[in-house]
């Protein structure tokens, strides 16, 4: 499945979402392990997708 997200901060915003999922998963490890595992899997899937993106282009005009 593909999703198009419009994030004002670009990949930095998505990185923050991944960090939030991982922090939330850590908080739920003992009280809701299934949710914690799901959030970790989501975070890793998003991170893997970010790794596949081409690097940002550098502006060569000055």
N, C-alpha and C positions, 0 to 999 in steps of 0.2 A: 504494500500500500504506500502511496506517495502522499505527502502533505506539503502544502505551501504555507509557510509562516511568514508573516510580515512583522519583523521585530525591529523597532527603532534603533536598537543598539547593535544590530547584526549578530554575528556569531558570539560576541561577548555576552549578549542576553541569553543565548542558548547555553553557553557555558555556565552561566549563573543558574539556569534551570537545572542542569545536570548536577551541579553542586548541591542544590536544594533537594533534589531527589535522593542523593546519596546521604545527606544529613538527615533527612526524614527517615530513610531506611535504617540508619543507625539508631535513631530514637525509637523505632518500632521493632527492633530486633527481638526483644524479649516479650513484648505485649502482643504483637501481631506479626509473627514471623512470615506468614504467607504474603502479607502486604509488603513487608520489608524486602522480601525476595523479588516481588513484582517490580517495586520501585528501583531496585538495583539493576534488574534486567533492562528496564526502560532507560535508565541512565547510561548503561553500557551500550545499548543499541543506538542511542542518540550520539554518544561519544564516537562510536565506530563510524556513524554517518558523517560526523564532522570531520573525521580523519580522511574521508574520501573526497572532500571538497578540494578544489584546486586552491593553491595559496593566493592570497589577495594580490592583485596587480599593483606594482609600484608605478606611481606617476613619474614619467621620465621627462615631462615638460617642466621647465622652470622659467 
